[in-house]
Amino acid sequence: MKFGGTSVGDANCIARAAAIVKSTAAQRPVVAVVSAMSGVTNRLVSAAHSAEQGEQDISKLIDDLHTQHIVALEALTKNASSRTETSAAIREVLAELERLLRGTAMLRELTPRALDAISGIGERLSAPLVSAAVNELGVKAAAISATELIVTDPHHGRAEPLMGPTRNRAASKLKPLLDQKVVPIVTGFIAATPEGVQTTLGRGGSDYSATILGAALDAAETVIWTDVDGVKTADPRLVPEAQTIPEISYNEAAELAYFGAKVLHPNTLRPVTAAGVPVWIRNSFKPENPGTKITARGESSGGGVKALTAIKDVTMITVGGPGIVGLTDVLARSFAATAATRTNVFLVSQSSSQNDICFVIATADEKRALAALREAFAPEIAEQTVEHVNTNPDVAIVAAVGENMKGIPGVAGRIFTALGRENVNIMAIAQGSSEYNISLVVEKSAMQRALTSLHHEFRLSEFLVAK
C-alpha cells in the first residue's frame, strides 16, 4: 500500500491511514509506503534553492517542521516510550537537514546529490510517525528507509530502479519482518545507488516506490491510497461531470499518467506490468469506495475513448526552415539534444513538407532544451539552412485515451468535428503506433473547452453511470 501526501497530511489523516493498515494486516501481510506530509517536500526544495543563494533562515524551517511532526506525534500516540523513540528519530533527521542546508548556504552550491538528500527528508520524517500510529493500534510496525531496499542508477532527481538488486534487498530485509507479522513502513520517493548514495525517483515518485516493491516482493496487489476516488474520465476540476472508471488497463492508465493525469506517477506501472500485479487507486478519505482497478486487460468501452487528460505546463519548440528538408539526421540530432538534457518529450509532430518539426516538452525543461537544440543546429542556423528554433509556451496537450480506439473507425473524425464545433484550433496532432491515444496540441486558453466538448461527444458520463 502507498499513502500519498494528503493521506498523511496531518494527525487525523495519519490515524485514518493507520486504521486502513490495521484492517488489512488482520487479513494478510502488508507493506506500507508513505509520502511526506502535505507541502513538506515543496518547502524543502524551496529551502534548498534559497540556501544556494546564501540565505541563512534555516532555523525557522527546522523549528516549523519539528513542531508540525511533534504535534502530530502527540495527537497519535499515548505510549511514552514510543513518543520518546519517534521524537528522537525526528530530531536526528532534522539535524541532518540543518547540516545539509548550512553546507549548501556556505558553499552557495546545490548539487543534484545534495538536492536529493534534502528533498527526501519529508519521507524520512513521516515514516516514523506512521509507524508510531500503527503501533498505537496494537499492530507491530517498523519504519524502514527505502535506501536500504530500492537500488537505482546514479541519476539524481529521476533515478531508475535496478530490479535485480532491489529484489534481493527487499526479500532479505522485508520478508523476515512480514514473517514476524510486523508491518514495514517504508519511505517513498527515495532510494540509493549500489554504493549507498541517496537518490530520488522524481516528484510524485512514492507511487513508483510502491510498485517497485510490489513487483520485488511478488505482491498479490498494490493499492495507491490518495485523495480521489480513482481514475476519472477527465479531471473533475475541469469537467465537473467526470466519472470514476471502475477498471482500466495498464496501457490506458500509463497513457493517462504520461499525459498529465495526476493520479499516477508516469513510471508507476512499469514494474508491475510484466508481473501482472493489479494496482488499485483508492480514496483514503472514503475507504468504503471501491476505486479503480488497473489490470492487464482492463474493461471495454463502447465508444473507444475511455478517458481524457490534459497537460498545460508545456512548451512547444519548433525547429523550422526550408533547408531542413535535405537534412537526413535532423530528427536524430533533435532527439540527441533533448536526451542529453534529460528532457521529457511528450509529443513530436512533423509537417508533411518536412519544413517544420515541433516538440512539446515540460515548461520546466524549456531553457536547457532550447539551448541544447540551438547548439546542435548552430552551423545550420549560421548558414540559414535552419531558420529558427522557436518556443511557444501558450499551449496545452489534450489526449483522448482508450485501448479499443484502434478497432473503432471514425474516432479521430469525431474528435475533429467536436473541437471544430467549439472553434478549438488544433496546432499539432500525434497518434502513437499503439493507437491507445490521440494527442492534440491546442491553445492553452482552449484546453478546458476542448476537454468538455470531447467528454460530451463520447458520452463518458452516461456510459459509466449506466454501467
The 8 nearest C-alpha neighbors of each residue, nearest first, counted from 0:
[[1, 222, 31, 221, 223, 32, 30, 2],
 [0, 2, 32, 223, 31, 224, 33, 209],
 [1, 3, 224, 33, 6, 32, 225, 34],
 [4, 2, 34, 6, 225, 5, 33, 224],
 [3, 5, 37, 36, 34, 7, 6, 35],
 [4, 6, 8, 7, 37, 3, 226, 225],
 [5, 7, 3, 4, 12, 2, 8, 225],
 [8, 6, 13, 12, 4, 5, 36, 9],
 [7, 9, 5, 36, 37, 4, 6, 12],
 [10, 8, 12, 11, 7, 13, 71, 36],
 [9, 11, 71, 13, 12, 14, 75, 74],
 [12, 10, 14, 13, 9, 15, 8, 7],
 [11, 13, 7, 15, 9, 14, 6, 10],
 [12, 14, 7, 16, 10, 15, 11, 17],
 [15, 13, 17, 11, 12, 16, 10, 18],
 [14, 16, 12, 18, 13, 17, 11, 19],
 [17, 15, 13, 19, 18, 14, 12, 20],
 [18, 16, 133, 20, 14, 19, 15, 13],
 [17, 19, 21, 15, 20, 16, 22, 14],
 [20, 18, 16, 22, 17, 21, 23, 15],
 [19, 21, 17, 23, 18, 22, 24, 16],
 [22, 20, 18, 24, 19, 23, 17, 25],
 [21, 23, 19, 20, 25, 24, 18, 26],
 [24, 22, 20, 25, 26, 21, 19, 27],
 [23, 25, 21, 27, 26, 28, 22, 29],
 [24, 26, 23, 22, 27, 21, 28, 20],
 [27, 25, 24, 23, 28, 22, 29, 21],
 [26, 28, 24, 25, 23, 29, 180, 22],
 [29, 27, 24, 177, 180, 30, 26, 182],
 [28, 30, 24, 182, 27, 31, 23, 0],
 [29, 31, 183, 182, 0, 184, 32, 28],
 [32, 30, 0, 184, 1, 185, 183, 33],
 [33, 31, 1, 185, 187, 186, 184, 209],
 [34, 32, 2, 187, 186, 1, 185, 3],
 [35, 33, 3, 4, 122, 187, 205, 2],
 [34, 36, 122, 121, 4, 125, 39, 37],
 [35, 37, 8, 4, 7, 39, 38, 125],
 [38, 36, 4, 8, 5, 39, 35, 7],
 [37, 39, 41, 40, 36, 42, 4, 35],
 [38, 40, 42, 41, 37, 36, 121, 35],
 [41, 39, 43, 42, 38, 118, 121, 44],
 [40, 42, 44, 38, 43, 39, 45, 118],
 [43, 41, 45, 39, 40, 44, 46, 38],
 [42, 44, 40, 46, 45, 41, 118, 47],
 [43, 45, 47, 41, 46, 42, 118, 40],
 [44, 46, 42, 48, 47, 43, 41, 49],
 [45, 47, 49, 43, 44, 48, 50, 42],
 [48, 46, 44, 50, 45, 49, 43, 100],
 [47, 49, 51, 45, 50, 46, 44, 52],
 [50, 48, 46, 52, 51, 47, 54, 45],
 [49, 51, 104, 54, 53, 47, 52, 48],
 [50, 52, 107, 48, 108, 104, 49, 53],
 [53, 51, 49, 50, 54, 107, 48, 104],
 [52, 54, 104, 50, 51, 107, 55, 49],
 [55, 53, 50, 49, 52, 56, 104, 51],
 [54, 56, 57, 53, 50, 104, 101, 58],
 [57, 55, 58, 54, 59, 60, 50, 46],
 [56, 58, 55, 60, 59, 61, 97, 100],
 [57, 59, 61, 60, 56, 62, 97, 55],
 [60, 58, 62, 61, 57, 63, 56, 64],
 [59, 61, 63, 62, 57, 58, 64, 56],
 [60, 62, 58, 64, 59, 63, 65, 93],
 [63, 61, 65, 59, 60, 64, 58, 66],
 [64, 62, 60, 66, 65, 61, 59, 67],
 [65, 63, 67, 61, 66, 62, 60, 68],
 [64, 66, 62, 63, 68, 67, 69, 61],
 [65, 67, 63, 69, 64, 68, 70, 62],
 [68, 66, 64, 70, 65, 69, 63, 71],
 [67, 69, 71, 65, 70, 66, 72, 64],
 [68, 70, 72, 66, 71, 67, 65, 73],
 [71, 69, 73, 72, 68, 67, 66, 74],
 [70, 72, 10, 68, 74, 69, 73, 75],
 [73, 71, 69, 75, 74, 70, 76, 68],
 [74, 72, 70, 75, 71, 76, 69, 77],
 [73, 75, 71, 72, 76, 10, 70, 77],
 [76, 74, 72, 73, 132, 71, 10, 14],
 [77, 75, 73, 78, 74, 135, 72, 132],
 [76, 78, 79, 75, 73, 82, 135, 74],
 [77, 79, 81, 76, 80, 82, 135, 83],
 [80, 78, 82, 81, 77, 83, 76, 84],
 [79, 81, 83, 82, 78, 84, 85, 77],
 [82, 80, 84, 78, 79, 83, 85, 131],
 [81, 83, 79, 85, 80, 84, 86, 78],
 [82, 84, 80, 86, 81, 85, 87, 79],
 [83, 85, 81, 87, 86, 82, 80, 88],
 [86, 84, 88, 82, 87, 83, 127, 81],
 [87, 85, 89, 83, 88, 84, 82, 90],
 [86, 88, 90, 84, 85, 89, 83, 91],
 [89, 87, 85, 91, 86, 90, 92, 84],
 [90, 88, 86, 92, 87, 91, 124, 93],
 [91, 89, 93, 87, 92, 88, 94, 86],
 [90, 92, 88, 94, 89, 93, 87, 95],
 [91, 93, 95, 89, 94, 90, 96, 88],
 [94, 92, 96, 90, 95, 91, 97, 89],
 [95, 93, 97, 91, 96, 92, 90, 98],
 [94, 96, 92, 98, 93, 97, 99, 91],
 [97, 95, 93, 99, 94, 98, 100, 92],
 [96, 98, 94, 100, 95, 99, 101, 93],
 [99, 97, 95, 101, 96, 100, 102, 94],
 [100, 98, 96, 102, 97, 101, 103, 95],
 [99, 101, 103, 97, 102, 98, 50, 104],
 [100, 102, 104, 98, 103, 99, 97, 105],
 [103, 101, 105, 99, 100, 104, 98, 106],
 [102, 104, 100, 106, 101, 105, 107, 108],
 [105, 103, 50, 53, 107, 101, 51, 102],
 [104, 106, 102, 103, 107, 101, 53, 108],
 [107, 105, 108, 103, 104, 102, 51, 53],
 [108, 106, 51, 104, 103, 105, 53, 52],
 [107, 109, 106, 51, 103, 110, 104, 52],
 [110, 108, 51, 103, 113, 114, 111, 107],
 [109, 111, 113, 112, 114, 108, 103, 115],
 [112, 110, 114, 113, 155, 115, 109, 156],
 [111, 113, 115, 110, 114, 155, 116, 198],
 [114, 112, 116, 110, 115, 111, 109, 117],
 [115, 113, 111, 117, 116, 112, 118, 110],
 [116, 114, 112, 118, 113, 117, 198, 199],
 [115, 117, 113, 114, 119, 118, 197, 112],
 [118, 116, 114, 115, 119, 120, 113, 96],
 [117, 119, 115, 43, 120, 44, 116, 40],
 [118, 120, 117, 121, 116, 122, 189, 115],
 [119, 121, 123, 122, 118, 117, 124, 116],
 [122, 120, 35, 124, 123, 119, 40, 39],
 [123, 121, 35, 125, 186, 34, 124, 120],
 [122, 124, 120, 121, 126, 125, 186, 119],
 [125, 123, 121, 122, 89, 126, 127, 120],
 [124, 126, 122, 128, 35, 127, 123, 129],
 [125, 127, 129, 128, 142, 123, 124, 186],
 [128, 126, 130, 142, 129, 125, 85, 131],
 [129, 127, 125, 131, 126, 130, 72, 132],
 [128, 130, 132, 126, 131, 127, 125, 133],
 [129, 131, 127, 133, 140, 128, 132, 142],
 [132, 130, 134, 128, 129, 133, 127, 135],
 [131, 133, 129, 135, 130, 134, 75, 17],
 [134, 132, 17, 130, 136, 135, 131, 138],
 [135, 133, 138, 131, 139, 137, 136, 132],
 [134, 136, 132, 133, 137, 76, 131, 138],
 [137, 135, 133, 134, 138, 132, 21, 18],
 [136, 138, 134, 135, 139, 133, 21, 140],
 [139, 137, 134, 136, 133, 140, 21, 135],
 [138, 140, 181, 134, 182, 137, 133, 180],
 [141, 139, 182, 181, 130, 134, 183, 133],
 [140, 142, 183, 130, 184, 143, 182, 181],
 [143, 141, 184, 127, 126, 130, 185, 183],
 [144, 142, 185, 184, 141, 145, 183, 186],
 [145, 143, 146, 186, 185, 147, 142, 123],
 [144, 146, 148, 147, 190, 186, 149, 185],
 [145, 147, 190, 191, 144, 148, 149, 197],
 [148, 146, 145, 144, 149, 168, 191, 190],
 [149, 147, 145, 168, 169, 146, 165, 150],
 [148, 150, 165, 190, 145, 146, 147, 191],
 [151, 149, 165, 191, 192, 161, 160, 193],
 [152, 150, 160, 192, 161, 159, 191, 158],
 [151, 153, 159, 154, 192, 158, 160, 161],
 [152, 154, 192, 155, 151, 158, 198, 191],
 [155, 153, 158, 152, 157, 156, 198, 159],
 [156, 154, 198, 157, 111, 158, 153, 112],
 [155, 157, 199, 201, 158, 115, 200, 154],
 [156, 158, 201, 200, 155, 154, 199, 159],
 [159, 157, 154, 200, 155, 152, 199, 151],
 [158, 160, 151, 152, 200, 157, 161, 154],
 [161, 159, 151, 150, 162, 152, 158, 149],
 [160, 162, 151, 150, 163, 164, 165, 159],
 [161, 163, 165, 164, 160, 166, 215, 150],
 [162, 164, 166, 165, 161, 167, 215, 150],
 [165, 163, 167, 166, 162, 161, 168, 150],
 [164, 166, 162, 149, 168, 150, 163, 167],
 [167, 165, 215, 169, 163, 164, 168, 162],
 [166, 168, 164, 170, 165, 169, 171, 163],
 [167, 169, 171, 165, 148, 170, 166, 172],
 [170, 168, 148, 166, 172, 173, 167, 171],
 [169, 171, 174, 167, 168, 173, 172, 166],
 [172, 170, 168, 169, 173, 167, 174, 175],
 [171, 173, 169, 170, 168, 174, 175, 176],
 [174, 172, 176, 169, 175, 170, 171, 177],
 [173, 175, 177, 170, 176, 178, 172, 171],
 [176, 174, 178, 177, 173, 172, 179, 171],
 [177, 175, 181, 179, 173, 174, 178, 180],
 [176, 178, 180, 174, 179, 181, 175, 28],
 [177, 179, 175, 176, 180, 174, 181, 28],
 [178, 180, 176, 177, 181, 175, 174, 182],
 [181, 179, 177, 178, 176, 182, 28, 139],
 [180, 182, 139, 140, 176, 177, 179, 183],
 [181, 183, 140, 30, 29, 139, 184, 141],
 [182, 184, 141, 30, 140, 185, 142, 31],
 [185, 183, 142, 31, 141, 32, 143, 126],
 [186, 184, 32, 143, 144, 145, 183, 142],
 [185, 187, 122, 144, 145, 33, 32, 126],
 [186, 188, 205, 33, 34, 32, 208, 189],
 [189, 187, 205, 204, 200, 199, 208, 186],
 [190, 188, 199, 187, 198, 119, 145, 200],
 [189, 191, 146, 149, 198, 145, 197, 199],
 [192, 190, 197, 146, 198, 196, 195, 150],
 [191, 193, 151, 195, 194, 196, 150, 153],
 [194, 192, 195, 150, 191, 151, 196, 152],
 [195, 193, 192, 196, 191, 197, 150, 153],
 [194, 196, 192, 191, 193, 197, 146, 147],
 [195, 197, 191, 192, 194, 198, 193, 153],
 [198, 196, 191, 190, 195, 116, 146, 192],
 [197, 199, 191, 190, 155, 115, 189, 158],
 [200, 198, 189, 156, 188, 201, 190, 115],
 [199, 201, 157, 158, 204, 188, 189, 156],
 [202, 200, 157, 204, 156, 199, 203, 188],
 [201, 203, 204, 200, 188, 264, 199, 156],
 [202, 204, 205, 264, 201, 206, 188, 207],
 [203, 205, 188, 207, 200, 201, 202, 206],
 [204, 206, 187, 188, 208, 207, 203, 34],
 [207, 205, 209, 204, 208, 267, 264, 1],
 [206, 208, 267, 204, 205, 210, 209, 211],
 [209, 207, 205, 211, 206, 187, 210, 188],
 [210, 208, 206, 212, 207, 211, 1, 213],
 [209, 211, 213, 207, 212, 208, 214, 270],
 [212, 210, 208, 214, 213, 270, 209, 207],
 [211, 213, 215, 209, 210, 214, 216, 208],
 [214, 212, 210, 218, 216, 211, 215, 217],
 [213, 215, 217, 211, 212, 271, 216, 270],
 [216, 214, 166, 212, 213, 217, 211, 169],
 [215, 217, 218, 213, 214, 212, 170, 169],
 [218, 216, 214, 215, 213, 219, 274, 276],
 [217, 219, 213, 216, 220, 214, 221, 276],
 [220, 218, 276, 217, 221, 277, 213, 216],
 [219, 221, 277, 218, 276, 278, 222, 213],
 [222, 220, 278, 0, 213, 279, 277, 210],
 [223, 221, 279, 0, 278, 280, 224, 1],
 [222, 224, 1, 280, 0, 279, 281, 225],
 [225, 223, 2, 281, 283, 282, 1, 222],
 [224, 226, 282, 3, 283, 227, 6, 281],
 [225, 227, 282, 283, 284, 5, 6, 228],
 [228, 226, 282, 229, 225, 281, 262, 230],
 [227, 229, 282, 290, 281, 243, 288, 226],
 [230, 228, 290, 291, 280, 281, 227, 243],
 [229, 231, 243, 244, 291, 262, 232, 280],
 [232, 230, 243, 233, 242, 244, 241, 229],
 [231, 233, 306, 241, 242, 307, 243, 244],
 [234, 232, 307, 231, 241, 308, 235, 306],
 [233, 235, 236, 237, 238, 231, 308, 241],
 [236, 234, 239, 238, 237, 241, 233, 240],
 [237, 235, 234, 238, 239, 233, 241, 240],
 [236, 238, 235, 234, 447, 239, 233, 451],
 [237, 239, 235, 240, 241, 236, 451, 234],
 [240, 238, 235, 241, 236, 237, 234, 233],
 [239, 241, 238, 460, 242, 235, 233, 454],
 [242, 240, 235, 232, 233, 239, 238, 460],
 [243, 241, 231, 232, 460, 244, 240, 463],
 [242, 244, 231, 230, 229, 245, 232, 228],
 [243, 245, 231, 246, 230, 291, 242, 232],
 [246, 244, 291, 243, 292, 290, 247, 229],
 [247, 245, 292, 291, 297, 298, 244, 293],
 [246, 248, 297, 293, 298, 292, 251, 294],
 [297, 249, 247, 294, 296, 251, 295, 250],
 [248, 250, 252, 295, 251, 294, 293, 253],
 [251, 249, 253, 248, 252, 254, 402, 435],
 [250, 252, 254, 248, 253, 249, 401, 402],
 [251, 253, 255, 249, 254, 250, 256, 248],
 [252, 254, 256, 250, 255, 251, 249, 257],
 [253, 255, 257, 251, 252, 256, 258, 250],
 [256, 254, 252, 258, 260, 253, 257, 251],
 [257, 255, 260, 265, 253, 263, 258, 259],
 [258, 256, 265, 254, 255, 259, 253, 260],
 [259, 257, 255, 256, 254, 260, 309, 310],
 [258, 260, 310, 256, 257, 309, 261, 308],
 [261, 259, 256, 255, 262, 308, 258, 263],
 [262, 260, 263, 259, 256, 264, 234, 255],
 [261, 263, 260, 230, 264, 256, 229, 280],
 [264, 262, 256, 261, 265, 267, 260, 206],
 [263, 265, 267, 266, 203, 206, 256, 204],
 [266, 264, 256, 257, 267, 263, 253, 268],
 [267, 265, 264, 269, 268, 207, 253, 257],
 [268, 266, 207, 264, 265, 269, 206, 210],
 [269, 267, 271, 270, 266, 272, 253, 249],
 [268, 270, 272, 266, 271, 267, 273, 210],
 [271, 269, 211, 268, 214, 272, 210, 273],
 [270, 272, 274, 276, 214, 268, 273, 269],
 [273, 271, 275, 274, 269, 270, 268, 276],
 [274, 272, 275, 271, 270, 269, 276, 214],
 [273, 275, 271, 272, 276, 214, 270, 217],
 [276, 274, 272, 273, 271, 295, 277, 294],
 [275, 277, 271, 220, 274, 219, 278, 272],
 [278, 276, 220, 294, 293, 275, 221, 279],
 [279, 277, 221, 293, 222, 220, 292, 276],
 [278, 280, 222, 292, 291, 223, 293, 281],
 [281, 279, 229, 223, 291, 290, 222, 224],
 [282, 280, 290, 224, 229, 228, 225, 279],
 [281, 283, 228, 226, 225, 227, 285, 284],
 [284, 282, 286, 224, 285, 225, 6, 226],
 [283, 285, 282, 286, 226, 6, 15, 12],
 [286, 284, 282, 287, 283, 288, 228, 281],
 [285, 287, 283, 288, 282, 284, 281, 289],
 [286, 288, 285, 289, 282, 284, 283, 290],
 [289, 287, 286, 290, 285, 228, 282, 281],
 [288, 290, 287, 281, 291, 286, 228, 245],
 [291, 289, 281, 229, 228, 280, 288, 245],
 [292, 290, 245, 229, 280, 246, 279, 230],
 [291, 293, 279, 246, 278, 245, 294, 247],
 [294, 292, 247, 278, 248, 277, 246, 249],
 [295, 293, 248, 277, 297, 296, 249, 292],
 [294, 296, 248, 249, 297, 275, 293, 272],
 [297, 295, 248, 294, 298, 249, 247, 293],
 [298, 248, 296, 247, 294, 246, 295, 293],
 [297, 299, 246, 247, 296, 300, 248, 245],
 [300, 298, 301, 297, 403, 303, 402, 247],
 [301, 299, 302, 303, 305, 298, 304, 403],
 [300, 302, 303, 299, 462, 304, 403, 305],
 [301, 303, 304, 300, 457, 305, 407, 404],
 [302, 304, 404, 403, 401, 300, 301, 305],
 [303, 305, 401, 400, 302, 306, 404, 399],
 [306, 304, 401, 400, 300, 303, 232, 459],
 [307, 305, 232, 400, 304, 233, 399, 401],
 [308, 306, 399, 233, 398, 232, 400, 450],
 [307, 309, 398, 233, 397, 260, 255, 259],
 [308, 310, 397, 396, 259, 398, 258, 311],
 [311, 309, 259, 396, 395, 312, 258, 397],
 [310, 312, 395, 313, 443, 396, 309, 394],
 [313, 311, 362, 310, 361, 314, 395, 392],
 [312, 314, 361, 362, 311, 360, 395, 392],
 [315, 313, 392, 362, 360, 391, 359, 361],
 [314, 316, 359, 391, 390, 358, 392, 360],
 [317, 315, 390, 358, 357, 389, 359, 314],
 [318, 316, 357, 389, 388, 356, 319, 390],
 [319, 317, 388, 356, 355, 387, 357, 316],
 [320, 318, 355, 387, 354, 385, 386, 317],
 [319, 321, 386, 385, 354, 322, 323, 355],
 [322, 320, 354, 323, 324, 319, 384, 385],
 [323, 321, 384, 320, 324, 385, 325, 326],
 [322, 324, 326, 325, 321, 320, 385, 354],
 [325, 323, 353, 322, 326, 354, 321, 352],
 [324, 326, 323, 327, 322, 321, 353, 328],
 [327, 325, 323, 328, 329, 324, 322, 330],
 [326, 328, 329, 325, 324, 330, 323, 331],
 [329, 327, 331, 326, 330, 332, 333, 325],
 [328, 330, 332, 331, 326, 327, 333, 323],
 [331, 329, 333, 332, 328, 334, 327, 356],
 [330, 332, 328, 334, 333, 329, 335, 327],
 [333, 331, 335, 329, 334, 330, 328, 336],
 [334, 332, 330, 336, 335, 331, 329, 337],
 [333, 335, 337, 331, 336, 332, 338, 330],
 [334, 336, 332, 338, 333, 337, 339, 331],
 [337, 335, 333, 339, 334, 371, 338, 372],
 [336, 338, 342, 334, 340, 339, 335, 368],
 [339, 337, 341, 335, 340, 336, 334, 342],
 [338, 340, 336, 337, 341, 335, 342, 371],
 [339, 341, 342, 338, 337, 368, 367, 336],
 [342, 340, 338, 339, 337, 343, 364, 368],
 [343, 341, 337, 340, 338, 364, 344, 368],
 [342, 344, 360, 345, 341, 361, 337, 364],
 [345, 343, 360, 346, 359, 342, 358, 347],
 [346, 344, 359, 360, 343, 347, 258, 358],
 [345, 347, 359, 344, 358, 348, 429, 360],
 [346, 348, 358, 357, 359, 349, 429, 345],
 [349, 347, 357, 356, 429, 427, 428, 358],
 [350, 348, 356, 355, 353, 357, 351, 347],
 [349, 351, 353, 352, 355, 354, 356, 348],
 [350, 352, 353, 349, 354, 355, 348, 356],
 [351, 353, 350, 354, 324, 355, 349, 321],
 [354, 352, 350, 351, 324, 355, 349, 356],
 [355, 353, 321, 320, 352, 319, 324, 323],
 [356, 354, 319, 353, 318, 350, 349, 320],
 [355, 357, 349, 318, 317, 348, 319, 350],
 [356, 358, 317, 348, 316, 347, 318, 349],
 [359, 357, 347, 316, 315, 346, 360, 317],
 [358, 360, 315, 346, 345, 314, 344, 316],
 [361, 359, 344, 314, 313, 345, 343, 362],
 [360, 362, 313, 363, 364, 312, 314, 343],
 [361, 363, 313, 365, 314, 364, 312, 360],
 [362, 364, 361, 365, 366, 313, 312, 360],
 [365, 363, 362, 361, 342, 366, 367, 368],
 [364, 366, 362, 368, 363, 367, 369, 361],
 [367, 365, 369, 368, 364, 370, 363, 362],
 [366, 368, 370, 369, 365, 364, 371, 340],
 [369, 367, 371, 365, 370, 366, 337, 364],
 [370, 368, 372, 366, 371, 367, 365, 373],
 [369, 371, 367, 373, 368, 372, 374, 366],
 [370, 372, 368, 374, 336, 369, 373, 375],
 [373, 371, 375, 369, 374, 370, 336, 368],
 [374, 372, 370, 376, 375, 371, 377, 369],
 [373, 375, 377, 371, 372, 376, 370, 378],
 [374, 376, 372, 373, 377, 371, 336, 332],
 [375, 377, 373, 379, 374, 378, 380, 372],
 [376, 378, 374, 380, 379, 373, 375, 381],
 [379, 377, 381, 380, 376, 382, 375, 374],
 [380, 378, 384, 382, 385, 376, 381, 377],
 [381, 379, 383, 385, 377, 382, 378, 386],
 [380, 382, 378, 379, 383, 377, 384, 385],
 [381, 383, 379, 380, 384, 378, 385, 377],
 [384, 382, 380, 385, 386, 381, 379, 322],
 [385, 383, 322, 379, 382, 380, 386, 323],
 [384, 386, 380, 320, 383, 379, 387, 319],
 [387, 385, 320, 383, 319, 380, 384, 388],
 [388, 386, 319, 385, 389, 318, 320, 380],
 [387, 389, 318, 317, 373, 319, 316, 390],
 [388, 390, 317, 316, 387, 318, 391, 369],
 [391, 389, 316, 315, 317, 392, 314, 388],
 [390, 392, 315, 314, 393, 316, 394, 389],
 [393, 391, 314, 394, 315, 313, 390, 362],
 [394, 392, 443, 391, 442, 314, 395, 444],
 [395, 393, 443, 442, 392, 441, 314, 313],
 [394, 396, 311, 443, 441, 310, 440, 442],
 [397, 395, 440, 310, 309, 439, 441, 398],
 [396, 398, 309, 439, 438, 308, 440, 395],
 [397, 399, 438, 308, 437, 307, 309, 439],
 [400, 398, 307, 437, 436, 306, 304, 438],
 [401, 399, 436, 306, 304, 435, 305, 307],
 [402, 400, 304, 305, 435, 404, 403, 303],
 [401, 403, 435, 404, 251, 400, 303, 405],
 [404, 402, 303, 405, 401, 406, 407, 299],
 [403, 405, 303, 407, 406, 401, 402, 304],
 [406, 404, 403, 434, 407, 402, 435, 408],
 [405, 407, 404, 403, 408, 303, 402, 434],
 [406, 408, 404, 405, 303, 409, 410, 403],
 [409, 407, 410, 406, 405, 404, 411, 412],
 [408, 410, 412, 411, 413, 407, 414, 404],
 [409, 411, 413, 412, 408, 414, 407, 404],
 [412, 410, 414, 413, 409, 415, 437, 408],
 [411, 413, 409, 415, 414, 410, 416, 417],
 [412, 414, 416, 410, 411, 415, 417, 409],
 [413, 415, 411, 417, 412, 416, 418, 410],
 [416, 414, 412, 418, 413, 417, 419, 411],
 [415, 417, 419, 413, 414, 418, 412, 420],
 [418, 416, 414, 420, 419, 415, 413, 452],
 [419, 417, 421, 423, 415, 420, 416, 449],
 [418, 420, 422, 416, 421, 417, 423, 415],
 [419, 421, 417, 418, 422, 416, 423, 415],
 [420, 422, 418, 419, 423, 417, 448, 452],
 [423, 421, 419, 420, 424, 418, 445, 417],
 [424, 422, 418, 421, 419, 445, 425, 449],
 [423, 425, 441, 426, 422, 442, 419, 418],
 [426, 424, 441, 427, 440, 423, 439, 428],
 [425, 427, 440, 441, 424, 428, 439, 442],
 [428, 426, 440, 425, 439, 348, 429, 441],
 [427, 429, 439, 438, 440, 348, 430, 426],
 [430, 428, 438, 437, 348, 431, 439, 346],
 [431, 429, 437, 436, 438, 434, 432, 428],
 [430, 432, 433, 434, 429, 436, 435, 437],
 [431, 433, 434, 430, 435, 436, 405, 429],
 [432, 434, 431, 435, 436, 430, 405, 402],
 [435, 433, 432, 431, 436, 405, 430, 404],
 [436, 434, 402, 401, 433, 400, 404, 251],
 [437, 435, 400, 399, 434, 430, 438, 401],
 [436, 438, 430, 399, 398, 429, 439, 400],
 [439, 437, 398, 429, 428, 397, 430, 436],
 [438, 440, 428, 397, 396, 427, 398, 441],
 [439, 441, 396, 427, 426, 395, 425, 428],
 [442, 440, 425, 395, 426, 394, 424, 443],
 [441, 443, 394, 445, 444, 395, 393, 446],
 [442, 444, 394, 395, 446, 393, 445, 441],
 [443, 445, 442, 446, 447, 394, 393, 448],
 [446, 444, 448, 442, 443, 447, 449, 423],
 [447, 445, 449, 443, 448, 444, 450, 395],
 [448, 446, 450, 449, 445, 237, 451, 444],
 [447, 449, 451, 445, 446, 450, 452, 421],
 [450, 448, 446, 452, 447, 451, 445, 418],
 [451, 449, 447, 453, 448, 452, 454, 446],
 [450, 452, 454, 448, 449, 453, 238, 447],
 [451, 453, 455, 449, 454, 450, 456, 417],
 [454, 452, 456, 455, 450, 451, 457, 449],
 [455, 453, 451, 452, 456, 457, 459, 450],
 [454, 456, 458, 452, 453, 457, 451, 459],
 [457, 455, 453, 458, 454, 452, 417, 413],
 [456, 458, 459, 455, 454, 453, 302, 304],
 [459, 457, 455, 461, 456, 460, 454, 462],
 [458, 460, 462, 457, 461, 454, 463, 232],
 [459, 461, 463, 458, 462, 242, 241, 464],
 [462, 460, 464, 458, 459, 463, 465, 466],
 [463, 461, 465, 459, 460, 464, 458, 466],
 [462, 464, 466, 465, 460, 461, 459, 242],
 [463, 465, 461, 466, 462, 460, 242, 459],
 [464, 466, 462, 463, 461, 460, 459, 458],
 [465, 463, 464, 462, 461, 245, 244, 460]]
